[in-house]
Amino acid sequence: MSYLKVEIFVPEDFVVELANDLNEADIFREGNYDYTFSLTKVEGHWRPLEGADPYDGVIGQVQTREEMKMEFRIAEEDREEVQRIIDRIHPYEVPVVNYIPLA
């Protein structure tokens, strides 16, 4: 079976809902455990450009906010379902989601 490491950068207010939905879909299940993921506080930077509809920030101004990086492992075949859940809950127009193949 092939696995991916998933990294998502998300506002802290959305972590619980995202974690609950991913867990309900059995994404966070590892053997006899569930809710298996890690969180790290990070500082996000971005500047909304003309045409953007930012969740947070002002067009043309660089923004800096605390975010959470959520990390977990998935089976490669679960990638589409994970992305659907993220897209449904995540507030950003373009969520930063990294799928990293694991050896």
Secondary structure, 3 states (H helix, E strand, C coil): CCEEEEEEEECHHHHHHHHHHHHHCCCCCECCECCCCEEEEEEEEECCCCCCCCCCCCCCCCEEEEEEEEEEEEEHHHHHHHHHHHHHHCCCCCCEEEEEECC
